[in-house]
């Protein structure tokens, strides 16, 4: 049974959805800031700059994924159904893991 798109659901669900969007945006800003630090770090190699660009782009993609999830959850809440799980969180987690491994490998290679 599909409900009206303009249904007024419990406001707590809508506010929780907004807080989740803000968490995605905070994560995105952190990725962009980290990328800018790597890009502009004095004496940084070209590889560090490329990693920084990758981190900044990952941050931009994170913000987009967060907004897409926000809109999907908002529609689902207003229809009284559960939102789709989506792939955004999995992609974000693996992006951060890969970025951390690459940065660690670079730092270890500089120490050796």
PyMOL commands that set and color helices and strands:
alter all, ss='L'
color gray80, all
select helices_A, chain A and resi 11-40+46-79+88-111
alter helices_A, ss='H'
color red, helices_A
deselect
rebuild
show_as cartoon
